[in-house]
Amino acid sequence: MPSPKPAPTACLALADGTLFYGQGFGATGQVTAELCFNTAMTGYQEIMTDPSYAGQVVTFTFPHVGNVGVNPEDDETGDPVAAGMVVKWMPTAPSNWRAVQGLSDWLSARGRIAIGGIDTRRLTRAIRQSGAPHVALAHDPEGNFDIEALVAAARGFSGLEGLDLAKDVTCAQSYRWDEMRWAWPDGYVRQTDARHKVVAIDFGAKRNILRCLASAGCEVTVLPATATYEDVMAHAPDGVFLSNGPGDPAATGSYAVPMIKGLLDNTDLPVFGICLGHQMLALALGARTIKMNHGHHGANHPVKDMETGKVEITSMNHGFAVDSQTLPSGVLETHVSLFDGSNCGIRVADRPVFSVQHHPEASPGPQDSFYLFERFAASMAHA
């Protein structure tokens, strides 16, 4: 006879009252957030430490999560930022020469709750059909759950619309970055031959984005999300980079958009934006952003370059999008999603100002779009 199913030690409660029971791992306690799903087959550590996931619990559609453990080199920021994780199978002991810790212990030490044993197919279908729900995730080793309170907590979550989360994940003060992309056999090495001075605005920047800038020949100075136009220009940059980040771009735009408008109105500097930075640039140019039904989260998203006809497989993580119907004259749509036709890139005609919704730093994910960092470097060389 099969062994009896263990009693649940974790519960995921959706705002509509739907309940999922499973086995908890990582930290104990309770958290409320928006629920999304990610279809990437690799990179769970990078995903959990991506600042763009602030305020979200991530459902992993790929079942083998935790099998290669964790290690400090794969963190995209100092600690996990995603509020929690949902997986199909409980993590097994790590089997990888780079692992220094198991996933559950890593999550526990960093206060992040996780639940395993969940029908992630059913959960993913629910998200696709009804939109990203508000949820409460609880882990109690004794299996004691106040279901009414959990559902009420999920219903009480304010959601991400109108929420500025960039201020929560940005750096506290400026710093220099010179570490380049990982390469065998030396791993991460330092940039010693920088050709361009770049100011990177940290709305929740991933470390691998900064590494890509350094590998493209940039001397990178990182400034907090609230940096003003005057703060940026004080560094006399050759170009300005606008990073990824979490939350509603319209809320972050209350302080970021004036800075970007200052750059556009008073300089001819090259500007390059990714993810939230793409949305910030669009807002500064006069476009609008919209909340998506369930967003794009994964490392297998096809994006078409409208100017070359080339199709790139990209890594994405966003729940808001630029409304291409609101792009003003002189701003061209350069990339679109082949999943749903949503906007994935813009550029200003006759100026070295451009941005993309997807993540060309590919951590995790394909490297089809790395050329964008080289394009940014080339624009500074010819400025």
C-alpha positions as CSV (number, residue, x, y, z in Angstrom):
1,M,0.0,0.0,0.0
2,P,1.2,3.5,-0.7
3,S,2.3,5.5,2.3
4,P,-0.3,7.9,3.7
5,K,-0.1,11.5,2.5
6,P,1.4,13.7,5.1
7,A,-0.7,16.2,6.9
8,P,-0.4,19.7,5.3
9,T,1.9,22.2,6.9
10,A,1.3,25.1,4.5
11,C,-1.7,26.7,3.0
12,L,-2.1,29.1,0.0
13,A,-5.4,31.0,0.2
14,L,-6.6,33.0,-2.8
15,A,-8.9,36.0,-2.4
16,D,-11.8,34.2,-4.0
17,G,-11.7,31.6,-1.3
18,T,-9.8,28.9,-3.2
19,L,-7.4,27.0,-1.0
20,F,-4.3,24.9,-1.8
21,Y,-2.8,22.8,0.9
22,G,0.8,21.4,0.8
23,Q,4.0,21.0,2.7
24,G,5.8,24.1,3.9
25,F,9.5,24.7,3.7
26,G,11.7,27.7,4.3
27,A,10.6,30.2,6.9
28,T,7.4,29.8,9.0
29,G,4.8,32.5,9.3
30,Q,2.4,34.2,6.9
31,V,2.7,36.7,4.0
32,T,0.3,38.4,1.6
33,A,1.2,39.3,-2.0
34,E,0.2,39.1,-5.6
35,L,0.6,35.6,-7.1
36,C,2.3,35.1,-10.5
37,F,3.8,32.2,-12.3
38,N,7.2,31.8,-14.0
39,T,7.8,29.3,-16.8
40,A,11.7,29.3,-16.7
41,M,13.3,25.8,-16.4
42,T,16.4,27.2,-14.7
43,G,17.4,30.0,-12.4
44,Y,15.1,29.8,-9.4
45,Q,17.7,31.5,-7.2
46,E,18.1,34.4,-9.6
47,I,14.3,34.7,-9.8
48,M,13.8,34.8,-6.0
49,T,16.5,37.5,-5.7
50,D,15.3,39.6,-8.6
51,P,14.1,42.9,-7.1
52,S,11.4,43.0,-9.8
53,Y,9.5,40.4,-7.8
54,A,8.9,42.5,-4.7
55,G,5.3,42.1,-3.5
56,Q,4.9,38.8,-5.4
57,V,4.7,35.1,-4.6
58,V,6.1,33.1,-7.5
59,T,4.6,29.8,-8.7
60,F,7.3,27.8,-10.6
61,T,5.8,25.8,-13.4
62,F,8.9,23.7,-13.8
63,P,8.8,20.9,-11.1
64,H,12.5,20.5,-10.4
65,V,13.1,23.5,-8.1
66,G,15.9,23.3,-5.5
67,N,17.8,20.4,-7.1
68,V,21.0,22.3,-7.6
69,G,20.9,24.1,-4.3
70,V,22.0,27.7,-3.9
71,N,25.3,29.6,-3.9
72,P,26.3,33.3,-3.3
73,E,27.5,33.8,-6.9
74,D,23.9,33.4,-8.3
75,D,22.2,36.0,-6.1
76,E,20.9,39.0,-8.1
77,T,20.8,41.1,-5.0
78,G,21.8,40.6,-1.4
79,D,18.7,38.6,-0.2
80,P,15.5,37.1,-1.7
81,V,13.0,39.8,-2.7
82,A,10.1,37.7,-3.8
83,A,7.6,37.3,-1.0
84,G,7.4,33.5,-1.3
85,M,7.5,30.5,-3.7
86,V,5.1,27.8,-4.8
87,V,6.4,24.5,-6.3
88,K,5.0,21.1,-7.4
89,W,7.6,18.9,-5.8
90,M,9.3,19.4,-2.5
91,P,13.0,20.2,-3.0
92,T,15.4,17.3,-2.8
93,A,19.0,17.4,-1.4
94,P,21.1,19.5,-3.8
95,S,23.2,17.7,-6.4
96,N,25.6,20.2,-7.9
97,W,29.3,21.0,-7.4
98,R,28.5,24.7,-7.0
99,A,25.9,24.3,-4.2
100,V,26.9,25.6,-0.8
101,Q,23.4,25.3,0.8
102,G,20.0,23.7,0.3
103,L,17.1,25.8,-0.9
104,S,14.9,25.3,2.2
105,D,17.7,26.3,4.6
106,W,18.5,29.3,2.4
107,L,14.9,30.5,2.4
108,S,14.5,29.9,6.1
109,A,17.6,32.0,7.0
110,R,16.2,34.8,4.9
111,G,12.6,34.8,6.1
112,R,11.0,33.6,2.9
113,I,8.0,31.1,3.0
114,A,7.5,28.3,0.5
115,I,5.0,25.6,-0.2
116,G,5.4,22.3,-2.1
117,G,3.1,19.5,-3.2
118,I,0.9,21.9,-5.1
119,D,-0.9,21.3,-8.4
120,T,0.9,24.1,-10.2
121,R,-0.8,23.3,-13.5
122,R,-4.2,24.0,-12.0
123,L,-2.9,27.1,-10.2
124,T,-1.3,28.4,-13.4
125,R,-4.5,27.9,-15.4
126,A,-6.4,29.9,-12.7
127,I,-3.9,32.8,-13.0
128,R,-4.1,32.8,-16.8
129,Q,-7.9,32.7,-16.8
130,S,-8.7,35.1,-14.0
131,G,-5.6,37.3,-13.7
132,A,-2.9,37.5,-11.0
133,P,-4.8,36.9,-7.7
134,H,-4.1,38.3,-4.3
135,V,-3.1,35.6,-1.9
136,A,-2.0,34.7,1.6
137,L,0.6,32.0,2.1
138,A,1.1,30.5,5.5
139,H,3.5,27.9,6.8
140,D,2.9,26.3,10.2
141,P,4.8,23.0,11.1
142,E,1.8,22.0,13.3
143,G,-0.7,22.6,10.4
144,N,-2.9,25.0,12.3
145,F,-4.5,27.5,10.0
146,D,-7.2,30.1,10.5
147,I,-8.8,29.8,7.0
148,E,-11.2,32.7,7.4
149,A,-8.3,34.9,8.5
150,L,-6.1,33.8,5.6
151,V,-8.8,34.5,3.0
152,A,-9.5,37.9,4.7
153,A,-5.8,38.7,4.5
154,A,-5.7,37.9,0.8
155,R,-8.7,40.1,0.2
156,G,-7.2,42.8,2.2
157,F,-4.0,43.0,0.2
158,S,-3.9,46.3,-1.6
159,G,-2.4,45.0,-4.8
160,L,0.5,46.4,-7.0
161,E,-1.5,49.1,-8.8
162,G,-0.5,52.5,-7.5
163,L,2.3,51.0,-5.4
164,D,5.8,52.4,-5.6
165,L,8.2,49.5,-4.6
166,A,11.3,50.9,-6.2
167,K,12.1,52.9,-3.1
168,D,12.0,49.7,-1.1
169,V,14.6,47.8,-3.2
170,T,16.9,50.6,-4.4
171,C,20.4,51.2,-3.0
172,A,20.7,53.6,0.0
173,Q,23.6,55.5,-1.6
174,S,25.6,55.7,-4.8
175,Y,28.4,53.2,-5.5
176,R,30.7,52.1,-8.3
177,W,30.4,48.7,-10.1
178,D,33.2,47.1,-12.1
179,E,32.5,43.3,-12.0
180,M,32.0,41.8,-15.4
181,R,30.0,38.7,-16.6
182,W,30.9,35.3,-15.3
183,A,33.3,33.4,-17.7
184,W,35.1,30.1,-17.4
185,P,37.6,29.5,-15.8
186,D,38.1,32.7,-13.8
187,G,34.4,33.4,-12.9
188,Y,33.7,37.1,-12.3
189,V,36.6,39.4,-13.2
190,R,37.0,43.2,-12.8
191,Q,36.7,45.8,-15.6
192,T,40.1,47.5,-16.1
193,D,39.6,49.1,-19.5
194,A,36.4,51.2,-19.3
195,R,35.7,53.4,-22.3
196,H,32.4,55.0,-21.3
197,K,31.1,56.6,-18.1
198,V,27.6,55.4,-17.3
199,V,25.2,56.4,-14.6
200,A,22.8,53.6,-13.8
201,I,19.6,54.5,-11.9
202,D,18.7,51.7,-9.5
203,F,15.0,51.0,-9.5
204,G,15.8,47.5,-8.4
205,A,18.8,46.6,-10.6
206,K,19.9,43.0,-11.0
207,R,23.6,42.4,-10.6
208,N,24.0,40.7,-13.9
209,I,22.7,43.8,-15.7
210,L,25.5,45.9,-14.1
211,R,27.9,43.1,-15.1
212,C,26.7,43.3,-18.7
213,L,27.3,47.1,-18.7
214,A,30.8,46.6,-17.3
215,S,31.5,43.8,-19.9
216,A,30.4,46.2,-22.7
217,G,33.2,48.6,-21.6
218,C,31.3,50.9,-19.2
219,E,32.5,52.5,-16.0
220,V,29.3,52.2,-13.9
221,T,28.2,54.5,-11.2
222,V,24.9,53.4,-9.6
223,L,22.5,56.0,-8.1
224,P,19.4,55.5,-6.0
225,A,15.9,55.5,-7.7
226,T,15.2,59.0,-6.3
227,A,18.2,60.6,-8.0
228,T,17.5,63.9,-9.6
229,Y,18.6,65.3,-13.0
230,E,21.2,67.4,-11.1
231,D,22.4,64.3,-9.3
232,V,22.9,62.4,-12.6
233,M,24.6,65.3,-14.4
234,A,27.0,65.8,-11.4
235,H,28.8,62.7,-12.6
236,A,29.3,64.0,-16.1
237,P,28.1,60.7,-17.7
238,D,28.5,59.6,-21.3
239,G,25.2,57.7,-21.0
240,V,22.4,56.9,-18.6
241,F,20.9,53.5,-17.9
242,L,17.5,53.0,-16.4
243,S,17.2,49.6,-14.5
244,N,14.5,47.1,-14.0
245,G,12.4,47.2,-10.8
246,P,9.1,46.3,-9.2
247,G,5.7,47.9,-8.7
248,D,3.5,50.3,-10.7
249,P,5.6,52.4,-13.1
250,A,3.1,55.3,-12.8
251,A,3.7,55.5,-9.0
252,T,7.5,55.3,-9.4
253,G,7.2,57.9,-12.2
254,S,6.2,60.6,-9.8
255,Y,9.9,61.2,-9.0
256,A,11.7,59.3,-11.8
257,V,9.9,60.8,-14.8
258,P,11.0,64.4,-14.0
259,M,14.6,63.2,-13.9
260,I,14.3,61.5,-17.3
261,K,12.5,64.4,-18.8
262,G,15.4,66.6,-17.7
263,L,17.8,64.3,-19.6
264,L,15.7,64.3,-22.7
265,D,15.1,68.1,-22.7
266,N,18.5,69.3,-21.8
267,T,21.0,66.8,-23.1
268,D,21.7,64.5,-26.1
269,L,23.0,61.7,-23.9
270,P,22.3,58.1,-24.9
271,V,19.7,56.6,-22.7
272,F,19.0,52.8,-22.4
273,G,16.2,51.3,-20.3
274,I,15.2,47.8,-19.3
275,C,11.8,46.6,-17.8
276,L,10.7,49.2,-15.3
277,G,13.3,51.5,-16.9
278,H,11.6,51.0,-20.2
279,Q,8.3,51.9,-18.7
280,M,9.8,55.0,-17.0
281,L,11.2,56.2,-20.3
282,A,7.9,55.7,-22.1
283,L,6.1,57.7,-19.4
284,A,8.7,60.5,-19.7
285,L,8.1,60.6,-23.5
286,G,4.3,61.0,-22.9
287,A,3.0,57.4,-23.2
288,R,1.0,55.5,-20.6
289,T,1.3,52.1,-18.9
290,I,-1.3,49.5,-18.1
291,K,-1.7,46.6,-15.7
292,M,-1.6,43.2,-17.5
293,N,-3.9,40.3,-16.7
294,H,-1.1,38.0,-15.5
295,G,2.1,39.5,-16.9
296,H,5.0,37.9,-18.5
297,H,7.4,35.8,-16.4
298,G,9.7,33.3,-17.9
299,A,12.8,32.7,-20.0
300,N,11.1,31.5,-23.3
301,H,9.3,34.5,-24.5
302,P,9.5,35.2,-28.3
303,V,10.0,38.9,-29.2
304,K,10.1,40.3,-32.7
305,D,12.4,43.1,-33.6
306,M,10.1,45.2,-35.9
307,E,13.0,46.9,-37.6
308,T,15.0,43.8,-38.6
309,G,12.3,41.1,-38.6
310,K,14.5,39.0,-36.3
311,V,12.8,37.0,-33.5
312,E,14.6,36.7,-30.2
313,I,13.9,34.3,-27.3
314,T,14.0,36.4,-24.2
315,S,13.7,36.5,-20.5
316,M,10.8,38.5,-19.1
317,N,9.4,39.6,-15.7
318,H,6.8,42.3,-15.7
319,G,3.1,42.8,-14.7
320,F,2.7,46.2,-16.3
321,A,3.3,47.1,-20.0
322,V,3.6,50.2,-22.1
323,D,0.4,51.0,-24.0
324,S,1.7,51.2,-27.6
325,Q,-1.4,53.1,-28.7
326,T,-0.3,56.0,-26.6
327,L,3.2,56.4,-28.0
328,P,3.6,60.0,-29.2
329,S,4.9,61.0,-32.6
330,G,8.6,60.5,-33.0
331,V,8.7,57.5,-30.7
332,L,8.9,54.2,-32.6
333,E,7.8,50.8,-31.4
334,T,10.8,48.5,-32.0
335,H,9.9,45.2,-30.4
336,V,6.6,43.3,-29.8
337,S,5.7,40.1,-27.9
338,L,4.7,37.3,-30.2
339,F,2.7,35.8,-27.4
340,D,0.2,38.6,-27.1
341,G,1.4,41.5,-29.3
342,S,2.2,43.7,-26.3
343,N,4.9,46.4,-26.5
344,C,8.5,45.2,-25.8
345,G,10.6,48.1,-27.0
346,I,10.8,51.7,-28.2
347,R,13.3,54.2,-29.5
348,V,13.3,57.9,-30.1
349,A,13.7,58.7,-33.8
350,D,17.1,60.3,-34.6
351,R,18.3,60.1,-31.0
352,P,20.3,57.4,-29.1
353,V,17.4,56.8,-26.7
354,F,15.9,53.3,-26.5
355,S,14.5,50.7,-24.2
356,V,13.2,47.2,-24.0
357,Q,10.7,45.4,-21.8
358,H,12.6,42.1,-21.8
359,H,15.8,41.3,-19.9
360,P,18.9,41.1,-22.3
361,E,21.2,40.3,-19.4
362,A,19.7,36.8,-19.4
363,S,20.1,35.7,-15.8
364,P,18.5,33.3,-16.1
365,G,17.5,32.9,-19.7
366,P,18.7,33.0,-23.3
367,Q,21.4,35.5,-24.5
368,D,19.8,36.5,-27.8
369,S,19.4,40.1,-26.8
370,F,22.9,40.9,-25.3
371,Y,23.6,43.0,-28.4
372,L,21.6,45.8,-26.8
373,F,24.3,46.5,-24.3
374,E,26.8,46.7,-27.2
375,R,24.4,49.0,-29.0
376,F,24.3,51.3,-26.0
377,A,28.1,51.3,-25.8
378,A,28.3,52.1,-29.5
379,S,25.9,55.0,-29.1
380,M,28.2,56.5,-26.5
381,A,31.2,56.0,-28.7
382,H,29.5,57.9,-31.5
383,A,27.9,60.6,-29.4
